[in-house]
């Protein structure tokens, strides 16, 4: 760690009920912090709300956390998003570190200082930019990671392949561990250039405009997707739009389409005739929307993304309908 853990007045570890039985005692031992105070919450994106944040703050208050306390976020993207937000607001900001336990978090969510919660049925509506004091990555956590979570992480790694390094398009279940460092390096480099997403960092939103809307839609239907699953759907739509808007080679779309059965192997994405209009309504509230118009990241070719692309609503709808046709 950049700051020794014994420099803090108290240490709190935020994790969820799935992770705690496997890793909480080991992490306390690794950190040489047997007196760490545990904050254990229920798992899942549906917990990423203001009520859970209040529970975290209440625990910090009850156990006398002060401005010199440390919050350790042990978990995936939901934990790092919520923990970072809770820490950045408590007493106007206390230090936090992230210990990612999922593939997606190791290569994406725990890096870059985005924190926040869902609100009003929409993804990541409330939050701040706040950098973790450190991110401690240990692949040992992947030994207990369910296959579905691994596949979710693979989708984010493929994203880096489309926008930055085509080598990452070769990632799969049999070789992903050898690409973790490269994916994390891409994220760190881009964030260092543009920490507040004013320019180059926007390319990391490839697949996320529709992806976030789909994720929010499925959450409200009680059939949540993992983040990477929703991003996989969003990337297919973005590639389809890239073919029609920028003349992207159709082989890029077809190659990714061949990966979808793997990426969505355990996902259950069911959208009825009313689903597409509901997803379109979610798009209006996307953080990247300007003047009511969603902003897309599309590709001219692999490795050459174009940001802030406005797409006509009928084309967005058509991309969703085309994806829906793949499922039926």
N, C-alpha and C positions, 0 to 999 in steps of 0.2 A: 504493500500500500504506500501511496505517496505521503500520507500522514499516518504515523503510527497509531494503532487503535488505542493504546494506553494514554494517548494525549486527550481523550475525550472524557467528559465527566460521567457519562453513562452511554451504554450501547443498547439499541433496540434492534431486533431482527423481525422484519415483516415477511411473512410467507403464507402459504395456503395449506389447507387440510390435506391436499394430495402430496405435497412436497415434504411437509414437516416430519412424517414418520420415517422417510428415507434419509433425509439429509440434514435436518436441523442439528442434531447432536454433533455430527461430523464437522459442520461448519463452525459451530461454537469452538470446537477443538482446534480447527485450522486457524481460526482467528485469535486463539489464546484468550478467549473471552467467555469463561464458564458462567459468568454472572449476567450475561446478556438477557435482556427482558424480551420475551417472545410476544409477538402480535400475530395471531393465526386467524386468517379469515377464510371464508368459503371460496372455492375456486370458480373461475369462469368469467367471461366478459360481462355477464349479467350483474356481477358484483361491482363493476367499474362505475360507481355512481357516488353521489354526494353523501348518501347515508353511510356507505362504507368508509369514506374519507372522514366523516364525523366520528365513526368508531375508532379509527386510527388516532385522531386528535385526542379523543377522550382518554385513550390508553396512555398516550404520551403525557397528558396532563395528570392523570391519576398517579403515574409512576415518576412524577417530578422531573420530566425532561426539561432541560434548559437550553440556552442558545449554544452551549458547548457539548450537546449530546450528538450522537451519530445514529442515523437510521440505515440499517443494512437491508437492501431489497433482495431477497432470495427467491427467485422464481422466474417466470416468463415475462412477456410483454405487459400483461395486465398488472403484475406486481410492480414492475419498474415504472410504468406509467403512473399508477396510483401512489406508490411510495415516493417517487420524485416530486409529485405534485403536493402531497401531504407535507413532506419535509420542506419544500421551498416556501410554503405559506406559514408553517408553524413558527410562531415568534419571529415572523418576517424572514425566516430562513435558517434551517440548520443543515449541517452537512449530511450527505447520503452517499452510499456506494451501491453499485449494482453487482450482484452475483447471478448471472443468467444461468438458468437451468434448462432452457429449451434451445433448440437450434436456431429458431427464428430470433430469439432474444440475443443470442451470441453474435449473430451476424447483422442485426438490425436494431431491434427495439431498445436494447440497453445502451446503445451508442447514439450520441448526438444531441442529448439534452431536451428532447421533446417529452413533456409530461402532461398528464391530464386525465379527464374522465368523460364518459358519455353523459349526455343530458337531453331530456325531452325526446328520447327515442332516436337521437342522432349521435354519430360517432365522434368522439374527441372534441366536443364543443367547448369545454371549459379546460383551460390549462395554461401553462407558462413554459418558456424555455428556461431550463435550469440544468446545468451540467453536473453530473455525478463527480465526486472527488476522485473516484477510481472505478474501473470496471474490471472485475476479476473473472477471467474466463478459464474454466477447467472442463475439458471434454469428458471427464469422468461422469458428469451429470447425465450425459447422453445414454449411459448404460441402463437407466431406468425410464427413458423417454418412450412413451407409446408411439407406435408407428405413425399414427395419424398426426401427432405433433411433429414428427420428423418430416413428413411430407409437407406440412405447413411451412416449415423452415426452408425446404427445398424451393418452394415457390418464390420466396424472397431472394434466394440465391440466384435463381434464374433471372429475376428482375435485373440484377447487376450485370448479367450476361447480355441482356438486350440493350442496356443503356451505356455500359462502360467497358466490359471485357468479355468478348465472345467466348473465351475459354470456359467461362462459367456456364455456358449453355450445355456443356457436357456433364453437368452434375447429375447424379442419380443416387439411388439408395446404396449402391455398392462402392461409391467413391467420395461421398460428400465430405467426409472428415478432412480429406486432403485439401479441400477448397475453403475451409472455414476462415483461415487466416487471411486469404486473399479477399474474400467477401468483406470481412471486417475492415481490412485496410482501405478498400474502396470507400466504404461509408465514412471512415475517419478522415480520409483525405478530402472528400467532398464537403463534409461538415466544417472542417478547418478553413476551407476557402470561403464558405458561405454559411456561417452558424445560424443566421436568422431567416434563411430561405428567401433571400431576395433575388437570387440569380441561379447559379449552377445547381444548388441543392434541389431545386425543383425537379430535376430529372429523376430523383428518387421517388417521385410520385407516380411513376409509370405503373399503370394498372390500378392505381389507388382511387381514382375519381369514381369510376363505376364500382370498384371493389368495396369502398367504404359504404356506398349506398346499398349494395347487395348485403353487406354485413349487417347494416342497421335494419334493413327489411327483414332479414331472417331472424334477427334477435327479437323483433316485435312479434314475429309469428310463433315464437316459442320453439324454433328449430335452428338454433344458432350454428353458424359456420365458424371454424377457426379462421383467424385473420389471413393466413396464407392461402386457405381455400378460396376465400372471397377475392383475394388479390389475383389468384390464378384465373378466376372468371373475368375479373377486370382486365387482366392482361390480354386474354383472348379477344375481348371486345375492343381493346385499344389497338391490337394488331389488325383486326378486321377493319377498323376505322382508318388505320394507317395505309392499308391496301387501297382503300377508296379515296382517301384524302391526299395521300402523298405518293401513291404508286409503289408502296412497299412490295417487294417480291412475294408472291403468294406462297412460295415454298417456305418462307419464314413462319407464316401463319399455319400452314399444314404440318410443319415439323412440331410446332408447339401443340397443335391440336392432338398429335399422336401421344403427347405426354399427359394429356388431361385425365385419361383413365387411371393413371398412376397417382397424380396429384389429388384427384377427387375420389379416390378409392373408397374412403369411409365417410365421405360427405353426403348429405341428403339435401340437395338443392331442389326444392319443389316450388315452381312459380306458376300460378294459374293465370287466367286471362286478365285479371285485375292486377296481377303482380307487377307487370311492366310499368303501368302508370304510377303505381305506388313507389317503385324504385326511382322513377323519374322525379317524383316529388321529393324524395330524399336527397337527390342531387342538388336541389336548390339550396340546401342547407350545408353543402360541403364547404369546408373552410377555404377551398381554392376558388369558389364561385365569386365572380365579380359582376356587379350589376345584374344579378339574376342569371348569369351565363356561366355554366361550368367550364373550367379551364382544364384542358387535357394535355398530357404528355404523349406525343405520337412519334413514330419512327419514320425517317426517310429511308434508312437502312439500319441494320444492326450496328450499334455503337454510335449512331448519329440521331439522338433524340431532339425533338423540337418541343419547347415548352410554351405554355400559355396559348394553346390552340383552342379557339372557339369552334364548336361543332354544332351544326343545326340539330334541333331537338328530334326531328324525324329520323336523322341518321343515327342518333344515339339510341332511339327506340328500336330502329332496325337492327342495330348490333345486338341488342338484348334479345330480340325475337329470333335472330339467327342463332344465337347461343342456345336459346330455349329449344330450337329445332334439333340441336345436337342431342338433346336429352330424351326426345320422344320419337 
